[in-house]
Each structure stands twice: as C-alpha cells, then as structure tokens.
Amino acid sequence: MIEVLAKLGRGPVFLAGEVLECVITFTNPLSASSTSASSEMLAWASAQIHCQFHTSENRVALPPSDGSKHDVQAENETVFVPNRGERGQCILSTPPKILFCDLRLDPGESKSYSYCETLPIDGPPSFRGQSVKYVYKLTIGCQRVNSPIKLLRVPFRVLVLHGLKDYQFPQDEAVAPSNPFLEEEEGLKKDSRLADLATELLMQSLILLQPFPPSSSCSTDLYNISNTRGKVGTFCIFKTVYKIGEDVIGTFNFSEGDIPCLQVSAGFGVTVGRGRGFRLGRGGRDSCCPHPLWCWLLTPLLPTVSLKWRLHFEFVTSGESSGTCLVRGSQSEAVTWTGVEQIEVDTFSWDLPIKVLPTNPILASYVSQFSSTNSITI
C-alpha cells in the first residue's frame, strides 16, 4: 500500500498566468501493528492540469460535437487521461509532466516531488453556475505494474484579470522591483511581481470604472424605488464596482415614501446570457442564482456564454395607508402596538447591475471551500 499526498503550498486560488506549485509525496506507511512489511513499487507517476467545461442539459443546448474525433486511447485504462470519467468537455490542458519512473519505497520511506506549471494566461475563469461550469483540476496519475491507473485530482480556482497578459516583464533584473534582504528563485520573483502588478491593475480599474467627482472625496448613487401605486422609498449605494471579498453597503430610506413597505429582501445574482453556439434548452431560461461574493468574476467565460452580475431586491408593500397597518392592543396607560392579522400586499423586484473584479488570490484562498491537501491510497 502506498499513500499519495498532494499539497498546494500557497492555497487553492490562482491568477491566470501564475505558476502553480504542488508538492506530491509518496509514502510506504509502516504500521505499528504490522507484523510483516515489504517494499512497494510504482511503475510511474505523471501530473497534468486541465479545465473541464460542462453544462446542464435541461438548461443549455450546445451544437453537436464532431463524433469523428473519438479518442480510442481514452478507453484504455493503462493510458493517462486526466479527465477520464468526468462530465463535459476538456477545453484546456497543459502538457503532462512525468514525476518519476520505477519508484521503490521501503517500509516507512517517503519521497516528495515538486510539480510546477504556469497556468495559461488565456484560459477561462473558474465558474460554478446553474447552467454552465468551468472547473480546474490538477490530476496526478500513478500506476503499479500490470494494474489500472489511479488518479488523484486536486481542484483549484482560477481568477482572470484583463490586461495582465499584455504586460511584459522587464528583461533587466536591475530595474525590476525586488527585496534585497530576501533571496528568491527566479520563478518566485516573477510570481511576486505578477501579484504586485495584478494589485496595481485592479486599483486602476476601480478608479476608471468608479471615478470620484472632483469636488467630493466619495461618490454615491441614489435610486428612487416605486411601483404602480407610487413611491416606496430611496436606496443609496456608495459604489457599484467591487473587488472579490469586499462588503456591499447601501442604505434604504422609507420615510419619504407614499406606499408602506412591509418587507425587503436582498441578495446577489448572476444572469447567464446567450453567446455564439449557445441556446437555451427545453424548459431552460436565463437564471438568477445567488453566489458568495468572493467567487464572482468580471469577465466573459468563452464565446459560449456571457454573464451579468447584479444585486437583486424584493419588496413587499401594502395597498393600505400606513395608519391602518397597526392596531392599538391596549387601552391602559402602557400602549402596545401589534401588527394586523390580515393585510392586502403587493410584491415586486428590482435588479441593480454591478461589476465585480478579481482580488489577490492569496486573500481568496482564505475563504475558498477547496482544500489545499488531497490524498489517495494505492
């Protein structure tokens, strides 16, 4: 028995263009209760990154694929196919890298290998919606002699920042920003500069997309909320462009409304639109589904679909005047007010478009639901 442990040292979230590094450890465990132990052998191990795209068949109908491109080798259990058994299409993959051949481990012995690969700068961002999904995984394949291949999959997320792929790093290291007190490898230096550049581009995007007026240190947007009966109130929000992980703060004012508002609910939503090669399937429709803000992305996924992000509000209003919405519950000196038992209400919704930018992947890793460590036993 051999235990295979894969660990992403920096967390499970990366920017497209960054270097993903994973340490893969192979161990022949020595159990205290074991009376006999022997060496274990692995013929080879290889690793590869791929992005899997799949859709909900009852929501999205894609053009038929070319059946003539059927891969016969994918059915062979002795061939390393990272996406074997997964739904959908593999739309992106890196070249496979061999970790070792003919590994022998004595009882209690472990050996570790480092896998490094640059994530494609032009790849789509990770996304998990009701209609479509783009999922990135690092797959480690291992095989014993005359045995089927075993696969260990390590899921991770990829954020895409527009403009990053057009940047050229300086060739002269003397003019590149660096810390003279730290000795870093070349790959780590470039990765650090990439993160710094991403932060700078994000700040520039925030300024361009949400400019402040010259006479004010902050800006606010004020919206009137009304239905067919009249004005319900106003909503004030300080900005409509956010980075992943930021709080969305707004205030409601119902004091000047003509129609009493009994209830307000708010949430985040995404609309999946149609692109080239995309049509809604039978019973399908554009959807609004809640998502945690940290995983939102501002970028088109592929020509297949497009996304629009928004704040979604639902209001419950009364058709009666505010004075009849409450009844006096006691004639004593202490007055208690209680709500009426029955009241005629109207409901309506309102969507406010917003834009969401990526953030530093290290910060996003703190709230990611993915684990940085995965393992299997062969």
C-alpha positions as CSV (number, residue, x, y, z in Angstrom):
1,M,0.0,0.0,0.0
2,I,1.3,3.5,-1.0
3,E,-0.2,6.7,0.2
4,V,-0.1,9.7,-2.2
5,L,-0.5,13.2,-0.7
6,A,-0.7,16.3,-2.9
7,K,-0.4,19.8,-1.3
8,L,-0.8,23.2,-2.9
9,G,1.6,25.3,-0.8
10,R,0.1,28.7,-1.4
11,G,-3.6,27.8,-1.4
12,P,-6.2,26.7,-3.9
13,V,-6.8,30.0,-5.7
14,F,-4.5,31.4,-8.5
15,L,-4.4,34.1,-11.2
16,A,-4.3,33.0,-14.8
17,G,-0.6,33.4,-15.7
18,E,0.7,32.4,-12.3
19,V,2.9,29.4,-11.5
20,L,1.0,26.6,-9.7
21,E,3.3,24.6,-7.4
22,C,2.3,21.4,-5.8
23,V,4.4,19.0,-3.6
24,I,3.4,15.4,-4.1
25,T,4.6,12.9,-1.5
26,F,4.6,9.1,-1.9
27,T,4.8,7.1,1.3
28,N,5.0,3.4,2.2
29,P,3.5,3.6,5.6
30,L,4.9,1.5,8.4
31,S,2.1,0.5,10.8
32,A,2.9,-0.3,14.4
33,S,0.5,-3.3,14.3
34,S,2.0,-4.7,11.2
35,T,3.9,-8.0,11.7
36,S,5.4,-8.1,8.2
37,A,6.4,-5.3,5.9
38,S,7.7,-5.2,2.4
39,S,8.9,-2.8,-0.2
40,E,6.4,-1.2,-2.6
41,M,6.9,-0.4,-6.3
42,L,5.3,2.1,-8.6
43,A,5.9,2.0,-12.3
44,W,5.5,5.7,-13.0
45,A,3.6,8.9,-12.0
46,S,2.6,11.9,-14.0
47,A,0.8,15.1,-13.5
48,Q,-1.3,17.4,-15.7
49,I,-3.6,20.4,-15.4
50,H,-6.9,20.6,-17.2
51,C,-10.1,22.7,-17.3
52,Q,-13.4,20.9,-17.7
53,F,-16.5,22.6,-19.2
54,H,-19.9,21.0,-18.7
55,T,-23.5,22.3,-18.9
56,S,-26.9,21.5,-17.5
57,E,-28.6,19.6,-20.4
58,N,-32.1,20.8,-19.5
59,R,-30.9,24.5,-19.5
60,V,-28.3,24.7,-22.2
61,A,-28.2,23.0,-25.7
62,L,-24.8,23.2,-27.4
63,P,-24.1,22.4,-31.1
64,P,-23.4,18.7,-31.7
65,S,-19.8,17.7,-31.4
66,D,-17.8,16.0,-34.2
67,G,-18.1,12.3,-33.4
68,S,-15.2,11.5,-35.8
69,K,-12.7,12.8,-33.2
70,H,-13.4,9.9,-30.8
71,D,-10.2,9.1,-28.8
72,V,-9.8,5.4,-28.6
73,Q,-6.9,5.6,-26.1
74,A,-9.2,7.3,-23.6
75,E,-10.9,3.9,-23.1
76,N,-7.6,2.2,-22.3
77,E,-7.1,2.0,-18.5
78,T,-3.3,1.9,-19.0
79,V,-3.3,5.4,-20.7
80,F,-3.0,8.5,-18.6
81,V,-6.2,10.5,-19.3
82,P,-6.7,13.2,-16.6
83,N,-10.4,13.8,-17.3
84,R,-11.4,10.2,-17.5
85,G,-14.9,9.6,-16.1
86,E,-15.7,13.3,-15.8
87,R,-18.7,15.1,-17.3
88,G,-18.4,17.6,-20.1
89,Q,-15.6,18.6,-22.4
90,C,-11.9,19.2,-21.6
91,I,-11.3,22.7,-23.1
92,L,-7.8,23.3,-21.8
93,S,-4.9,21.1,-20.8
94,T,-1.2,21.5,-20.1
95,P,1.4,19.1,-21.3
96,P,1.8,16.1,-18.9
97,K,4.9,16.0,-16.8
98,I,6.5,12.7,-15.6
99,L,7.3,12.8,-11.9
100,F,9.3,9.5,-11.9
101,C,9.7,6.0,-13.3
102,D,10.2,2.9,-11.3
103,L,9.9,4.2,-7.8
104,R,10.8,1.7,-4.9
105,L,9.8,2.6,-1.3
106,D,11.0,0.6,1.7
107,P,8.7,0.3,4.7
108,G,8.3,3.7,6.3
109,E,10.1,5.5,3.5
110,S,8.7,8.7,1.7
111,K,9.7,10.6,-1.3
112,S,8.5,14.0,-2.5
113,Y,8.4,15.6,-5.9
114,S,7.6,19.2,-6.9
115,Y,5.3,19.9,-9.8
116,C,5.3,23.4,-11.3
117,E,3.3,24.7,-14.2
118,T,2.3,28.1,-15.5
119,L,-1.5,28.5,-15.8
120,P,-2.5,29.5,-19.3
121,I,-3.0,33.3,-19.4
122,D,-5.8,33.0,-21.9
123,G,-7.8,30.4,-20.0
124,P,-11.4,30.9,-18.8
125,P,-12.0,31.8,-15.1
126,S,-13.4,29.2,-12.7
127,F,-17.2,29.3,-12.5
128,R,-19.9,27.2,-11.0
129,G,-23.4,28.2,-12.1
130,Q,-26.7,26.5,-12.6
131,S,-26.3,26.4,-16.4
132,V,-22.6,26.1,-17.0
133,K,-19.4,25.2,-15.1
134,Y,-15.7,25.7,-15.7
135,V,-13.7,23.6,-13.3
136,Y,-9.9,23.4,-13.0
137,K,-8.1,20.4,-11.6
138,L,-4.5,19.1,-11.2
139,T,-4.6,15.4,-11.8
140,I,-1.8,13.0,-10.6
141,G,-1.8,9.6,-12.3
142,C,0.0,6.6,-10.7
143,Q,0.3,3.0,-11.8
144,R,1.6,-0.2,-10.5
145,V,2.9,-2.8,-12.9
146,N,0.1,-4.7,-14.6
147,S,-2.5,-2.6,-12.7
148,P,-5.0,0.1,-13.8
149,I,-4.0,3.8,-13.4
150,K,-5.1,5.5,-10.2
151,L,-6.0,9.2,-10.4
152,L,-5.7,11.8,-7.6
153,R,-7.5,15.1,-8.5
154,V,-6.7,18.4,-6.8
155,P,-9.4,21.0,-7.6
156,F,-8.4,24.7,-7.6
157,R,-9.8,28.0,-8.7
158,V,-8.5,30.4,-11.4
159,L,-9.2,34.2,-11.5
160,V,-8.8,36.1,-14.7
161,L,-7.7,39.8,-14.8
162,H,-8.0,41.7,-18.1
163,G,-4.8,43.4,-19.2
164,L,-2.5,41.1,-17.3
165,K,-1.5,39.0,-20.4
166,D,-0.4,42.2,-22.3
167,Y,2.2,43.1,-19.7
168,Q,5.9,42.3,-20.5
169,F,8.2,41.8,-17.5
170,P,11.4,43.8,-17.7
171,Q,14.4,41.9,-19.1
172,D,16.9,43.8,-16.9
173,E,16.5,42.5,-13.4
174,A,18.3,45.6,-12.0
175,V,15.3,47.8,-12.8
176,A,12.7,45.2,-11.6
177,P,11.4,45.8,-8.1
178,S,12.9,43.4,-5.6
179,N,13.6,42.9,-1.9
180,P,17.4,43.0,-1.3
181,F,17.0,41.2,2.0
182,L,15.4,38.1,0.5
183,E,17.0,35.5,-1.8
184,E,14.3,34.3,-4.1
185,E,14.3,31.9,-7.0
186,E,13.5,33.3,-10.5
187,G,10.1,31.8,-10.7
188,L,9.1,33.1,-7.2
189,K,10.4,36.6,-8.2
190,K,8.2,36.6,-11.3
191,D,5.2,35.3,-9.4
192,S,5.6,38.0,-6.8
193,R,5.9,40.7,-9.4
194,L,2.8,39.3,-11.1
195,A,0.8,39.6,-7.9
196,D,2.0,43.2,-7.4
197,L,1.1,44.0,-11.0
198,A,-2.3,42.5,-10.5
199,T,-3.0,44.6,-7.5
200,E,-1.9,47.8,-9.4
201,L,-4.1,46.9,-12.4
202,L,-7.1,46.3,-10.0
203,M,-6.7,49.7,-8.4
204,Q,-6.5,51.4,-11.8
205,S,-9.7,49.5,-12.9
206,L,-11.5,50.6,-9.8
207,I,-10.6,54.3,-10.4
208,L,-11.6,54.1,-14.1
209,L,-14.9,52.3,-13.5
210,Q,-15.9,54.2,-10.4
211,P,-14.5,57.7,-10.8
212,F,-14.9,60.2,-8.0
213,P,-16.2,63.7,-8.7
214,P,-13.6,66.5,-8.4
215,S,-15.5,68.2,-5.6
216,S,-16.0,65.2,-3.4
217,S,-13.9,62.6,-1.7
218,C,-16.5,59.9,-2.3
219,S,-19.5,59.3,-4.6
220,T,-22.9,57.9,-4.0
221,D,-25.7,56.7,-6.3
222,L,-29.3,57.4,-5.3
223,Y,-32.2,55.4,-6.7
224,N,-36.0,56.0,-6.3
225,I,-38.0,52.9,-5.6
226,S,-41.6,52.9,-6.8
227,N,-44.3,50.7,-8.0
228,T,-47.6,51.4,-9.8
229,R,-49.2,52.9,-6.7
230,G,-46.5,55.4,-6.0
231,K,-43.1,56.0,-4.4
232,V,-41.9,53.4,-1.8
233,G,-38.6,54.9,-0.8
234,T,-35.0,55.5,-1.9
235,F,-31.8,53.4,-2.0
236,C,-28.3,54.9,-1.6
237,I,-25.2,52.9,-2.5
238,F,-21.7,54.2,-2.4
239,K,-20.3,52.4,-5.4
240,T,-21.2,49.7,-8.0
241,V,-17.7,48.3,-8.7
242,Y,-16.3,45.9,-6.2
243,K,-13.3,43.6,-5.7
244,I,-13.9,40.0,-4.7
245,G,-14.3,39.8,-0.9
246,E,-15.5,43.4,-0.4
247,D,-18.7,44.2,1.5
248,V,-21.6,45.7,-0.4
249,I,-23.0,48.6,1.7
250,G,-26.2,50.5,1.0
251,T,-29.0,52.3,2.9
252,F,-32.7,52.4,2.4
253,N,-34.9,55.4,3.3
254,F,-38.6,54.8,3.5
255,S,-39.5,57.9,5.5
256,E,-40.5,59.9,2.4
257,G,-42.4,57.0,0.7
258,D,-46.1,57.2,-0.2
259,I,-46.5,53.4,0.0
260,P,-45.7,51.5,3.2
261,C,-43.0,48.8,2.7
262,L,-43.5,45.7,5.0
263,Q,-40.5,43.6,4.0
264,V,-37.3,43.9,2.0
265,S,-35.0,41.0,0.9
266,A,-31.7,41.4,-0.9
267,G,-29.2,39.1,-2.4
268,F,-26.6,38.6,-5.2
269,G,-27.5,37.1,-8.6
270,V,-26.0,36.3,-12.0
271,T,-27.7,36.2,-15.3
272,V,-26.4,33.7,-17.8
273,G,-26.8,35.1,-21.3
274,R,-26.6,33.6,-24.7
275,G,-23.4,33.7,-26.9
276,R,-22.3,32.1,-30.1
277,G,-23.1,28.4,-30.1
278,F,-25.4,28.7,-27.1
279,R,-29.1,28.3,-27.0
280,L,-31.4,27.6,-24.1
281,G,-32.6,24.0,-23.9
282,R,-36.2,22.9,-23.4
283,G,-37.5,24.4,-20.2
284,G,-34.4,26.5,-19.8
285,R,-34.2,30.2,-19.2
286,D,-31.9,32.9,-18.1
287,S,-31.3,32.3,-14.5
288,C,-30.6,34.4,-11.4
289,C,-28.8,32.4,-8.8
290,P,-27.2,33.5,-5.5
291,H,-23.4,33.3,-5.2
292,P,-20.9,34.1,-2.5
293,L,-19.3,37.4,-3.5
294,W,-15.7,36.2,-3.1
295,C,-16.0,33.8,-6.1
296,W,-17.6,36.3,-8.6
297,L,-15.6,37.2,-11.7
298,L,-15.9,40.1,-14.2
299,T,-15.0,38.5,-17.5
300,P,-16.7,36.7,-20.4
301,L,-16.1,32.9,-19.9
302,L,-15.9,31.9,-23.6
303,P,-17.9,32.7,-26.7
304,T,-20.4,30.2,-25.4
305,V,-22.0,32.2,-22.6
306,S,-21.9,35.7,-21.1
307,L,-22.5,36.8,-17.5
308,K,-24.0,39.8,-15.9
309,W,-23.9,40.4,-12.2
310,R,-26.4,42.2,-10.1
311,L,-27.9,43.0,-6.7
312,H,-31.4,41.5,-6.5
313,F,-34.1,43.1,-4.2
314,E,-37.6,42.0,-3.5
315,F,-40.1,44.4,-1.8
316,V,-43.4,43.6,-0.1
317,T,-45.7,46.6,0.1
318,S,-49.2,47.3,1.5
319,G,-52.0,48.8,-0.6
320,E,-53.4,50.5,2.5
321,S,-52.2,53.6,4.2
322,S,-49.5,53.3,6.9
323,G,-52.0,54.3,9.6
324,T,-54.1,51.2,9.2
325,C,-51.2,48.8,9.3
326,L,-51.1,48.9,13.1
327,V,-53.8,48.4,15.8
328,R,-53.7,49.5,19.4
329,G,-53.5,46.5,21.6
330,S,-54.4,48.0,24.9
331,Q,-56.3,51.0,26.4
332,S,-54.2,51.0,29.5
333,E,-51.5,53.6,30.3
334,A,-48.8,51.4,28.7
335,V,-49.6,51.2,25.0
336,T,-48.7,48.1,22.9
337,W,-48.9,48.1,19.1
338,T,-49.3,44.9,17.2
339,G,-49.5,44.1,13.5
340,V,-52.8,43.4,11.8
341,E,-53.7,39.8,11.3
342,Q,-54.6,40.2,7.6
343,I,-53.5,42.7,5.0
344,E,-53.5,43.0,1.3
345,V,-50.0,43.2,-0.1
346,D,-48.2,43.7,-3.4
347,T,-44.7,42.3,-4.3
348,F,-42.2,43.5,-6.9
349,S,-38.5,43.1,-7.5
350,W,-35.6,45.3,-8.7
351,D,-32.2,44.5,-10.1
352,L,-29.2,46.8,-9.8
353,P,-26.3,45.9,-12.1
354,I,-22.9,45.8,-10.5
355,K,-19.3,45.0,-11.7
356,V,-17.0,42.6,-9.7
357,L,-13.3,42.5,-10.2
358,P,-10.8,39.8,-9.1
359,T,-8.7,40.2,-6.0
360,N,-5.4,38.9,-4.6
361,P,-5.6,35.1,-4.9
362,I,-4.0,34.7,-1.5
363,L,-6.9,36.5,0.1
364,A,-9.4,34.5,-1.9
365,S,-7.7,31.3,-0.7
366,Y,-8.7,32.1,2.9
367,V,-12.4,31.7,2.2
368,S,-12.2,29.0,-0.5
369,Q,-14.1,25.9,0.1
370,F,-11.4,23.8,-1.6
371,S,-8.8,22.1,0.4
372,S,-5.1,22.6,-0.3
373,T,-4.3,19.0,0.6
374,N,-5.7,15.9,-1.1
375,S,-4.7,12.2,-0.9
376,I,-5.4,8.7,-2.1
377,T,-4.2,5.2,-1.3
378,I,-2.9,2.9,-4.0
